[in-house]
């Protein structure tokens, strides 16, 4: 079984990398990029075939290691 985790900064947290990306895009002529927020994607291959158990396990992984839940949100997709 596979899982994908999307980790992003919470909306209230400043995103200097996102701002740098937006500035670079605007400098390249992409003026429609009004705001950019960046994050990370983590792909996991998991043992077992129980989707509910996998989601629970990946949630625990996020809480303990994969996301800094003070400043980051995460979303899990079981594939």
N, CA, C and O atoms as a CHARMM CRD file, in Angstrom:
* protein
*
  316
    1    1 UNK  N      0.84700  -1.16900   0.00000 PROA 1      0.00000
    2    1 UNK  CA     0.00000   0.00000   0.00000 PROA 1      0.00000
    3    1 UNK  C      0.89700   1.23700   0.00000 PROA 1      0.00000
    4    1 UNK  O      1.99400   1.23500   0.55800 PROA 1      0.00000
    5    2 UNK  N      0.40000   2.28400  -0.63800 PROA 2      0.00000
    6    2 UNK  CA     1.17400   3.51900  -0.70800 PROA 2      0.00000
    7    2 UNK  C      0.37600   4.66000  -0.09600 PROA 2      0.00000
    8    2 UNK  O     -0.85400   4.67100  -0.12000 PROA 2      0.00000
    9    3 UNK  N      1.10800   5.61500   0.45000 PROA 3      0.00000
   10    3 UNK  CA     0.49500   6.81400   1.00700 PROA 3      0.00000
   11    3 UNK  C      1.30100   8.02200   0.54700 PROA 3      0.00000
   12    3 UNK  O      2.51300   7.94900   0.34300 PROA 3      0.00000
   13    4 UNK  N      0.59800   9.12000   0.39300 PROA 4      0.00000
   14    4 UNK  CA     1.25100  10.38800   0.04800 PROA 4      0.00000
   15    4 UNK  C      0.82500  11.40200   1.09500 PROA 4      0.00000
   16    4 UNK  O     -0.35800  11.53100   1.41100 PROA 4      0.00000
   17    5 UNK  N      1.80700  12.12100   1.62900 PROA 5      0.00000
   18    5 UNK  CA     1.55400  13.13400   2.65200 PROA 5      0.00000
   19    5 UNK  C      1.94000  14.49400   2.07800 PROA 5      0.00000
   20    5 UNK  O      3.04400  14.67400   1.56400 PROA 5      0.00000
   21    6 UNK  N      1.01500  15.44500   2.17300 PROA 6      0.00000
   22    6 UNK  CA     1.26900  16.82600   1.76200 PROA 6      0.00000
   23    6 UNK  C      1.42800  17.64600   3.03100 PROA 6      0.00000
   24    6 UNK  O      0.52400  17.68800   3.86700 PROA 6      0.00000
   25    7 UNK  N      2.57900  18.30200   3.17800 PROA 7      0.00000
   26    7 UNK  CA     2.85600  19.11100   4.35400 PROA 7      0.00000
   27    7 UNK  C      3.00200  20.56500   3.90200 PROA 7      0.00000
   28    7 UNK  O      3.80000  20.87400   3.01700 PROA 7      0.00000
   29    8 UNK  N      2.21900  21.45400   4.52400 PROA 8      0.00000
   30    8 UNK  CA     2.26900  22.87600   4.18200 PROA 8      0.00000
   31    8 UNK  C      2.29500  23.70200   5.45600 PROA 8      0.00000
   32    8 UNK  O      1.85300  23.26000   6.51700 PROA 8      0.00000
   33    9 UNK  N      2.81700  24.89900   5.32800 PROA 9      0.00000
   34    9 UNK  CA     2.79700  25.81500   6.46400 PROA 9      0.00000
   35    9 UNK  C      1.36500  26.24200   6.74300 PROA 9      0.00000
   36    9 UNK  O      0.56500  26.38800   5.81900 PROA 9      0.00000
   37   10 UNK  N      1.04300  26.44000   8.00600 PROA 10     0.00000
   38   10 UNK  CA    -0.27100  26.93600   8.36800 PROA 10     0.00000
   39   10 UNK  C     -0.44000  28.34000   7.78500 PROA 10     0.00000
   40   10 UNK  O      0.54200  29.06600   7.63000 PROA 10     0.00000
   41   11 UNK  N     -1.67200  28.72600   7.46300 PROA 11     0.00000
   42   11 UNK  CA    -1.89800  30.02200   6.80900 PROA 11     0.00000
   43   11 UNK  C     -1.33200  31.23200   7.56500 PROA 11     0.00000
   44   11 UNK  O     -0.91600  32.20600   6.93800 PROA 11     0.00000
   45   12 UNK  N     -1.31200  31.18400   8.87600 PROA 12     0.00000
   46   12 UNK  CA    -0.83100  32.32200   9.66400 PROA 12     0.00000
   47   12 UNK  C      0.69500  32.41100   9.72600 PROA 12     0.00000
   48   12 UNK  O      1.23200  33.40900  10.20800 PROA 12     0.00000
   49   13 UNK  N      1.40000  31.38400   9.24400 PROA 13     0.00000
   50   13 UNK  CA     2.86100  31.34900   9.31600 PROA 13     0.00000
   51   13 UNK  C      3.44300  31.97200   8.05300 PROA 13     0.00000
   52   13 UNK  O      3.05000  31.62100   6.94000 PROA 13     0.00000
   53   14 UNK  N      4.38000  32.89700   8.23400 PROA 14     0.00000
   54   14 UNK  CA     5.04400  33.51300   7.09000 PROA 14     0.00000
   55   14 UNK  C      5.80300  32.45900   6.29400 PROA 14     0.00000
   56   14 UNK  O      6.35600  31.51900   6.86500 PROA 14     0.00000
   57   15 UNK  N      5.82800  32.62100   4.96400 PROA 15     0.00000
   58   15 UNK  CA     6.47500  31.65800   4.07600 PROA 15     0.00000
   59   15 UNK  C      7.51200  32.38400   3.21400 PROA 15     0.00000
   60   15 UNK  O      7.21600  32.74600   2.07600 PROA 15     0.00000
   61   16 UNK  N      8.72900  32.60200   3.74200 PROA 16     0.00000
   62   16 UNK  CA     9.73300  33.33400   2.97200 PROA 16     0.00000
   63   16 UNK  C     10.14100  32.62900   1.67900 PROA 16     0.00000
   64   16 UNK  O     10.45400  33.29700   0.69300 PROA 16     0.00000
   65   17 UNK  N     10.14400  31.29600   1.66300 PROA 17     0.00000
   66   17 UNK  CA    10.47200  30.58500   0.42000 PROA 17     0.00000
   67   17 UNK  C      9.38300  30.79900  -0.62000 PROA 17     0.00000
   68   17 UNK  O      9.67800  30.99100  -1.79900 PROA 17     0.00000
   69   18 UNK  N      8.14100  30.76600  -0.19500 PROA 18     0.00000
   70   18 UNK  CA     7.03500  31.03500  -1.10600 PROA 18     0.00000
   71   18 UNK  C      7.12800  32.44000  -1.68000 PROA 18     0.00000
   72   18 UNK  O      6.89400  32.64400  -2.87200 PROA 18     0.00000
   73   19 UNK  N      7.46900  33.41100  -0.83800 PROA 19     0.00000
   74   19 UNK  CA     7.62200  34.79600  -1.29600 PROA 19     0.00000
   75   19 UNK  C      8.76600  34.90000  -2.30300 PROA 19     0.00000
   76   19 UNK  O      8.64600  35.61600  -3.29700 PROA 19     0.00000
   77   20 UNK  N      9.87800  34.19300  -2.05700 PROA 20     0.00000
   78   20 UNK  CA    11.00700  34.20700  -2.99500 PROA 20     0.00000
   79   20 UNK  C     10.60900  33.59700  -4.33800 PROA 20     0.00000
   80   20 UNK  O     11.01700  34.08700  -5.39100 PROA 20     0.00000
   81   21 UNK  N      9.81700  32.53000  -4.30000 PROA 21     0.00000
   82   21 UNK  CA     9.34500  31.90700  -5.53800 PROA 21     0.00000
   83   21 UNK  C      8.44100  32.86900  -6.29400 PROA 21     0.00000
   84   21 UNK  O      8.55700  33.00900  -7.51200 PROA 21     0.00000
   85   22 UNK  N      7.53700  33.53400  -5.57200 PROA 22     0.00000
   86   22 UNK  CA     6.64400  34.49300  -6.20900 PROA 22     0.00000
   87   22 UNK  C      7.43900  35.62400  -6.86300 PROA 22     0.00000
   88   22 UNK  O      7.14600  36.01300  -7.99300 PROA 22     0.00000
   89   23 UNK  N      8.43300  36.14700  -6.16500 PROA 23     0.00000
   90   23 UNK  CA     9.26300  37.21900  -6.70600 PROA 23     0.00000
   91   23 UNK  C      9.97800  36.75300  -7.96500 PROA 23     0.00000
   92   23 UNK  O     10.04600  37.49200  -8.94700 PROA 23     0.00000
   93   24 UNK  N     10.50800  35.54000  -7.94800 PROA 24     0.00000
   94   24 UNK  CA    11.20700  35.00800  -9.12100 PROA 24     0.00000
   95   24 UNK  C     10.23900  34.81600 -10.29200 PROA 24     0.00000
   96   24 UNK  O     10.56800  35.14500 -11.43200 PROA 24     0.00000
   97   25 UNK  N      9.05000  34.28600 -10.00900 PROA 25     0.00000
   98   25 UNK  CA     8.05800  34.11200 -11.07300 PROA 25     0.00000
   99   25 UNK  C      7.66300  35.45100 -11.68400 PROA 25     0.00000
  100   25 UNK  O      7.57300  35.58700 -12.90400 PROA 25     0.00000
  101   26 UNK  N      7.42800  36.44700 -10.81400 PROA 26     0.00000
  102   26 UNK  CA     7.08400  37.77200 -11.31700 PROA 26     0.00000
  103   26 UNK  C      8.21900  38.34800 -12.15100 PROA 26     0.00000
  104   26 UNK  O      7.97400  38.98900 -13.17200 PROA 26     0.00000
  105   27 UNK  N      9.46500  38.12500 -11.72200 PROA 27     0.00000
  106   27 UNK  CA    10.62600  38.59200 -12.47500 PROA 27     0.00000
  107   27 UNK  C     10.75800  37.93500 -13.84100 PROA 27     0.00000
  108   27 UNK  O     11.34600  38.50600 -14.75900 PROA 27     0.00000
  109   28 UNK  N     10.20400  36.72300 -13.96900 PROA 28     0.00000
  110   28 UNK  CA    10.21800  36.01200 -15.24800 PROA 28     0.00000
  111   28 UNK  C      9.00900  36.35000 -16.11600 PROA 28     0.00000
  112   28 UNK  O      8.81600  35.77300 -17.18600 PROA 28     0.00000
  113   29 UNK  N      8.19900  37.29400 -15.63700 PROA 29     0.00000
  114   29 UNK  CA     7.05500  37.73500 -16.42400 PROA 29     0.00000
  115   29 UNK  C      5.74000  37.07300 -16.07200 PROA 29     0.00000
  116   29 UNK  O      4.73500  37.32800 -16.73600 PROA 29     0.00000
  117   30 UNK  N      5.71000  36.23600 -15.05600 PROA 30     0.00000
  118   30 UNK  CA     4.47300  35.57300 -14.63500 PROA 30     0.00000
  119   30 UNK  C      3.77400  36.43200 -13.58000 PROA 30     0.00000
  120   30 UNK  O      3.71000  36.07000 -12.40500 PROA 30     0.00000
  121   31 UNK  N      3.25500  37.56800 -14.02300 PROA 31     0.00000
  122   31 UNK  CA     2.64700  38.52900 -13.10600 PROA 31     0.00000
  123   31 UNK  C      1.34700  38.01600 -12.48600 PROA 31     0.00000
  124   31 UNK  O      0.86900  38.57500 -11.49900 PROA 31     0.00000
  125   32 UNK  N      0.77900  36.96500 -13.05300 PROA 32     0.00000
  126   32 UNK  CA    -0.45500  36.41000 -12.49400 PROA 32     0.00000
  127   32 UNK  C     -0.21200  35.66300 -11.18300 PROA 32     0.00000
  128   32 UNK  O     -1.16800  35.34200 -10.47800 PROA 32     0.00000
  129   33 UNK  N      1.05000  35.37800 -10.84300 PROA 33     0.00000
  130   33 UNK  CA     1.38800  34.71100  -9.57800 PROA 33     0.00000
  131   33 UNK  C      1.35300  35.75800  -8.46300 PROA 33     0.00000
  132   33 UNK  O      2.36100  36.40300  -8.17200 PROA 33     0.00000
  133   34 UNK  N      0.18600  35.91600  -7.84900 PROA 34     0.00000
  134   34 UNK  CA     0.00700  36.94400  -6.82500 PROA 34     0.00000
  135   34 UNK  C      0.49300  36.50800  -5.45100 PROA 34     0.00000
  136   34 UNK  O      0.89600  37.33800  -4.63600 PROA 34     0.00000
  137   35 UNK  N      0.45600  35.20500  -5.19600 PROA 35     0.00000
  138   35 UNK  CA     0.87800  34.67600  -3.90800 PROA 35     0.00000
  139   35 UNK  C      1.31600  33.23400  -4.11100 PROA 35     0.00000
  140   35 UNK  O      0.70000  32.49400  -4.87800 PROA 35     0.00000
  141   36 UNK  N      2.37600  32.83800  -3.42500 PROA 36     0.00000
  142   36 UNK  CA     2.88000  31.46700  -3.52800 PROA 36     0.00000
  143   36 UNK  C      3.13500  30.94300  -2.11900 PROA 36     0.00000
  144   36 UNK  O      3.74200  31.62900  -1.29600 PROA 36     0.00000
  145   37 UNK  N      2.67700  29.74100  -1.84800 PROA 37     0.00000
  146   37 UNK  CA     2.98100  29.02400  -0.60900 PROA 37     0.00000
  147   37 UNK  C      3.62800  27.71800  -1.04100 PROA 37     0.00000
  148   37 UNK  O      3.11400  27.04200  -1.93200 PROA 37     0.00000
  149   38 UNK  N      4.72400  27.35900  -0.43700 PROA 38     0.00000
  150   38 UNK  CA     5.41500  26.12400  -0.80500 PROA 38     0.00000
  151   38 UNK  C      5.29200  25.11700   0.32000 PROA 38     0.00000
  152   38 UNK  O      5.01800  25.46900   1.46800 PROA 38     0.00000
  153   39 UNK  N      5.50000  23.86200  -0.03100 PROA 39     0.00000
  154   39 UNK  CA     5.41700  22.79500   0.95500 PROA 39     0.00000
  155   39 UNK  C      6.24100  21.60600   0.50800 PROA 39     0.00000
  156   39 UNK  O      7.16000  21.74200  -0.30000 PROA 39     0.00000
  157   40 UNK  N      5.90900  20.43900   1.03600 PROA 40     0.00000
  158   40 UNK  CA     6.63800  19.23700   0.65000 PROA 40     0.00000
  159   40 UNK  C      5.66700  18.07500   0.50000 PROA 40     0.00000
  160   40 UNK  O      4.59000  18.05800   1.09600 PROA 40     0.00000
  161   41 UNK  N      6.07100  17.11200  -0.30600 PROA 41     0.00000
  162   41 UNK  CA     5.30300  15.89500  -0.52800 PROA 41     0.00000
  163   41 UNK  C      6.17700  14.71800  -0.11000 PROA 41     0.00000
  164   41 UNK  O      7.34600  14.64000  -0.48600 PROA 41     0.00000
  165   42 UNK  N      5.61000  13.81100   0.66200 PROA 42     0.00000
  166   42 UNK  CA     6.33000  12.63300   1.13000 PROA 42     0.00000
  167   42 UNK  C      5.55800  11.40800   0.66500 PROA 42     0.00000
  168   42 UNK  O      4.38500  11.24800   1.00300 PROA 42     0.00000
  169   43 UNK  N      6.20900  10.54100  -0.10900 PROA 43     0.00000
  170   43 UNK  CA     5.60500   9.28900  -0.56400 PROA 43     0.00000
  171   43 UNK  C      6.11900   8.14100   0.29600 PROA 43     0.00000
  172   43 UNK  O      7.32100   8.00800   0.52200 PROA 43     0.00000
  173   44 UNK  N      5.19800   7.32000   0.76800 PROA 44     0.00000
  174   44 UNK  CA     5.54100   6.18700   1.62900 PROA 44     0.00000
  175   44 UNK  C      5.00400   4.90000   1.01400 PROA 44     0.00000
  176   44 UNK  O      3.89900   4.87600   0.47200 PROA 44     0.00000
  177   45 UNK  N      5.77900   3.85100   1.09900 PROA 45     0.00000
  178   45 UNK  CA     5.29300   2.52000   0.75400 PROA 45     0.00000
  179   45 UNK  C      5.14100   1.77100   2.06600 PROA 45     0.00000
  180   45 UNK  O      6.07500   1.70100   2.86500 PROA 45     0.00000
  181   46 UNK  N      3.95800   1.21200   2.28200 PROA 46     0.00000
  182   46 UNK  CA     3.61500   0.61700   3.56800 PROA 46     0.00000
  183   46 UNK  C      3.28700  -0.86000   3.43500 PROA 46     0.00000
  184   46 UNK  O      2.78200  -1.30600   2.40400 PROA 46     0.00000
  185   47 UNK  N      3.57600  -1.61100   4.48100 PROA 47     0.00000
  186   47 UNK  CA     3.17500  -3.02100   4.53900 PROA 47     0.00000
  187   47 UNK  C      1.69000  -3.08600   4.87500 PROA 47     0.00000
  188   47 UNK  O      1.15600  -2.18900   5.52900 PROA 47     0.00000
  189   48 UNK  N      1.03100  -4.13900   4.43200 PROA 48     0.00000
  190   48 UNK  CA    -0.36900  -4.36200   4.76100 PROA 48     0.00000
  191   48 UNK  C     -1.29600  -3.85300   3.68000 PROA 48     0.00000
  192   48 UNK  O     -0.86900  -3.23200   2.70600 PROA 48     0.00000
  193   49 UNK  N     -2.60300  -4.13600   3.87800 PROA 49     0.00000
  194   49 UNK  CA    -3.59100  -3.74200   2.88100 PROA 49     0.00000
  195   49 UNK  C     -4.84800  -3.13300   3.50100 PROA 49     0.00000
  196   49 UNK  O     -5.88300  -3.04600   2.84000 PROA 49     0.00000
  197   50 UNK  N     -4.76600  -2.71900   4.74900 PROA 50     0.00000
  198   50 UNK  CA    -5.89100  -2.09200   5.44400 PROA 50     0.00000
  199   50 UNK  C     -5.73000  -0.57200   5.35200 PROA 50     0.00000
  200   50 UNK  O     -4.87500   0.00500   6.02300 PROA 50     0.00000
  201   51 UNK  N     -6.55200   0.07300   4.52200 PROA 51     0.00000
  202   51 UNK  CA    -6.42200   1.50800   4.28000 PROA 51     0.00000
  203   51 UNK  C     -6.63900   2.32700   5.55500 PROA 51     0.00000
  204   51 UNK  O     -5.92400   3.30100   5.79000 PROA 51     0.00000
  205   52 UNK  N     -7.60400   1.94600   6.37000 PROA 52     0.00000
  206   52 UNK  CA    -7.88100   2.69000   7.60300 PROA 52     0.00000
  207   52 UNK  C     -6.70300   2.60000   8.57000 PROA 52     0.00000
  208   52 UNK  O     -6.32700   3.59600   9.18700 PROA 52     0.00000
  209   53 UNK  N     -6.12600   1.41400   8.70000 PROA 53     0.00000
  210   53 UNK  CA    -4.95900   1.24400   9.57400 PROA 53     0.00000
  211   53 UNK  C     -3.76500   2.01500   9.02400 PROA 53     0.00000
  212   53 UNK  O     -2.99800   2.60600   9.78500 PROA 53     0.00000
  213   54 UNK  N     -3.61000   2.00800   7.70500 PROA 54     0.00000
  214   54 UNK  CA    -2.50600   2.73800   7.08600 PROA 54     0.00000
  215   54 UNK  C     -2.64800   4.22700   7.34700 PROA 54     0.00000
  216   54 UNK  O     -1.67000   4.89100   7.69100 PROA 54     0.00000
  217   55 UNK  N     -3.85700   4.76400   7.18800 PROA 55     0.00000
  218   55 UNK  CA    -4.05800   6.19500   7.41800 PROA 55     0.00000
  219   55 UNK  C     -3.77900   6.56200   8.87300 PROA 55     0.00000
  220   55 UNK  O     -3.19000   7.60500   9.15600 PROA 55     0.00000
  221   56 UNK  N     -4.20300   5.70200   9.78500 PROA 56     0.00000
  222   56 UNK  CA    -3.94000   5.95000  11.20500 PROA 56     0.00000
  223   56 UNK  C     -2.43600   5.92400  11.49100 PROA 56     0.00000
  224   56 UNK  O     -1.93000   6.77500  12.22200 PROA 56     0.00000
  225   57 UNK  N     -1.72800   4.95800  10.92200 PROA 57     0.00000
  226   57 UNK  CA    -0.28900   4.83800  11.12200 PROA 57     0.00000
  227   57 UNK  C      0.45300   6.04400  10.53600 PROA 57     0.00000
  228   57 UNK  O      1.35000   6.59700  11.17200 PROA 57     0.00000
  229   58 UNK  N      0.07600   6.44000   9.33100 PROA 58     0.00000
  230   58 UNK  CA     0.73000   7.58500   8.69000 PROA 58     0.00000
  231   58 UNK  C      0.42200   8.86300   9.47100 PROA 58     0.00000
  232   58 UNK  O      1.28000   9.73900   9.58600 PROA 58     0.00000
  233   59 UNK  N     -0.78600   8.97600  10.00500 PROA 59     0.00000
  234   59 UNK  CA    -1.11600  10.12200  10.85400 PROA 59     0.00000
  235   59 UNK  C     -0.19500  10.20400  12.06600 PROA 59     0.00000
  236   59 UNK  O      0.25300  11.28700  12.44100 PROA 59     0.00000
  237   60 UNK  N      0.08400   9.05400  12.67600 PROA 60     0.00000
  238   60 UNK  CA     1.01200   9.02600  13.81700 PROA 60     0.00000
  239   60 UNK  C      2.42100   9.41500  13.38000 PROA 60     0.00000
  240   60 UNK  O      3.13300  10.10800  14.10800 PROA 60     0.00000
  241   61 UNK  N      2.82100   8.96600  12.18800 PROA 61     0.00000
  242   61 UNK  CA     4.14100   9.34100  11.66000 PROA 61     0.00000
  243   61 UNK  C      4.23000  10.85500  11.48000 PROA 61     0.00000
  244   61 UNK  O      5.24900  11.46900  11.79400 PROA 61     0.00000
  245   62 UNK  N      3.15300  11.44600  10.97100 PROA 62     0.00000
  246   62 UNK  CA     3.13300  12.89700  10.76800 PROA 62     0.00000
  247   62 UNK  C      3.22500  13.63500  12.09300 PROA 62     0.00000
  248   62 UNK  O      3.97700  14.60100  12.22400 PROA 62     0.00000
  249   63 UNK  N      2.46100  13.17600  13.07100 PROA 63     0.00000
  250   63 UNK  CA     2.44900  13.83100  14.38500 PROA 63     0.00000
  251   63 UNK  C      3.80300  13.74300  15.08300 PROA 63     0.00000
  252   63 UNK  O      4.19200  14.65800  15.80800 PROA 63     0.00000
  253   64 UNK  N      4.52100  12.64000  14.86300 PROA 64     0.00000
  254   64 UNK  CA     5.78100  12.42600  15.57100 PROA 64     0.00000
  255   64 UNK  C      7.01900  12.89600  14.81700 PROA 64     0.00000
  256   64 UNK  O      8.01900  13.24700  15.44400 PROA 64     0.00000
  257   65 UNK  N      6.97300  12.91100  13.46600 PROA 65     0.00000
  258   65 UNK  CA     8.19300  13.19900  12.72300 PROA 65     0.00000
  259   65 UNK  C      7.99900  14.00600  11.44400 PROA 65     0.00000
  260   65 UNK  O      8.72700  14.97100  11.21000 PROA 65     0.00000
  261   66 UNK  N      7.04200  13.63300  10.62600 PROA 66     0.00000
  262   66 UNK  CA     6.98700  14.17300   9.26900 PROA 66     0.00000
  263   66 UNK  C      6.53100  15.62100   9.18300 PROA 66     0.00000
  264   66 UNK  O      6.88800  16.31900   8.23300 PROA 66     0.00000
  265   67 UNK  N      5.75600  16.08600  10.14600 PROA 67     0.00000
  266   67 UNK  CA     5.27700  17.46800  10.14300 PROA 67     0.00000
  267   67 UNK  C      5.53300  18.10800  11.50500 PROA 67     0.00000
  268   67 UNK  O      5.42100  17.46200  12.54700 PROA 67     0.00000
  269   68 UNK  N      5.87400  19.37400  11.46900 PROA 68     0.00000
  270   68 UNK  CA     5.97100  20.16000  12.69700 PROA 68     0.00000
  271   68 UNK  C      4.58700  20.76200  12.91000 PROA 68     0.00000
  272   68 UNK  O      4.27600  21.82400  12.37100 PROA 68     0.00000
  273   69 UNK  N      3.76000  20.08300  13.69500 PROA 69     0.00000
  274   69 UNK  CA     2.34400  20.44900  13.78800 PROA 69     0.00000
  275   69 UNK  C      2.09800  21.79300  14.46800 PROA 69     0.00000
  276   69 UNK  O      0.96300  22.27000  14.49100 PROA 69     0.00000
  277   70 UNK  N      3.11700  22.39900  15.00900 PROA 70     0.00000
  278   70 UNK  CA     2.96100  23.74300  15.56700 PROA 70     0.00000
  279   70 UNK  C      2.81600  24.75700  14.43600 PROA 70     0.00000
  280   70 UNK  O      2.02300  25.69300  14.53900 PROA 70     0.00000
  281   71 UNK  N      3.57800  24.57400  13.35800 PROA 71     0.00000
  282   71 UNK  CA     3.54900  25.53700  12.25700 PROA 71     0.00000
  283   71 UNK  C      3.09400  24.93900  10.92300 PROA 71     0.00000
  284   71 UNK  O      2.93200  25.66700   9.94400 PROA 71     0.00000
  285   72 UNK  N      2.88700  23.61300  10.87800 PROA 72     0.00000
  286   72 UNK  CA     2.53800  22.96600   9.62100 PROA 72     0.00000
  287   72 UNK  C      1.23300  22.16400   9.73300 PROA 72     0.00000
  288   72 UNK  O      0.90200  21.61400  10.78400 PROA 72     0.00000
  289   73 UNK  N      0.51400  22.12200   8.61900 PROA 73     0.00000
  290   73 UNK  CA    -0.64400  21.24200   8.46000 PROA 73     0.00000
  291   73 UNK  C     -0.20500  20.08900   7.55400 PROA 73     0.00000
  292   73 UNK  O      0.77300  20.20100   6.81500 PROA 73     0.00000
  293   74 UNK  N     -0.94300  18.98600   7.62600 PROA 74     0.00000
  294   74 UNK  CA    -0.65800  17.88800   6.70800 PROA 74     0.00000
  295   74 UNK  C     -1.96300  17.26600   6.24700 PROA 74     0.00000
  296   74 UNK  O     -2.99300  17.34400   6.91700 PROA 74     0.00000
  297   75 UNK  N     -1.88200  16.64500   5.07400 PROA 75     0.00000
  298   75 UNK  CA    -3.00900  15.93600   4.49200 PROA 75     0.00000
  299   75 UNK  C     -2.49100  14.60300   3.96700 PROA 75     0.00000
  300   75 UNK  O     -1.43600  14.54800   3.33500 PROA 75     0.00000
  301   76 UNK  N     -3.22600  13.54200   4.22500 PROA 76     0.00000
  302   76 UNK  CA    -2.79900  12.19000   3.85200 PROA 76     0.00000
  303   76 UNK  C     -3.70200  11.66800   2.74300 PROA 76     0.00000
  304   76 UNK  O     -4.92400  11.80400   2.81100 PROA 76     0.00000
  305   77 UNK  N     -3.09100  11.06500   1.71500 PROA 77     0.00000
  306   77 UNK  CA    -3.82400  10.32900   0.70100 PROA 77     0.00000
  307   77 UNK  C     -3.32700   8.89000   0.71400 PROA 77     0.00000
  308   77 UNK  O     -2.12300   8.64600   0.62800 PROA 77     0.00000
  309   78 UNK  N     -4.23600   7.95200   0.82000 PROA 78     0.00000
  310   78 UNK  CA    -3.87900   6.54600   0.70200 PROA 78     0.00000
  311   78 UNK  C     -4.10000   6.17600  -0.75400 PROA 78     0.00000
  312   78 UNK  O     -5.20000   6.34000  -1.28100 PROA 78     0.00000
  313   79 UNK  N     -3.06200   5.67900  -1.40000 PROA 79     0.00000
  314   79 UNK  CA    -3.11700   5.40200  -2.84200 PROA 79     0.00000
  315   79 UNK  C     -3.32300   3.92900  -3.11500 PROA 79     0.00000
  316   79 UNK  O     -3.39300   3.52000  -4.27400 PROA 79     0.00000
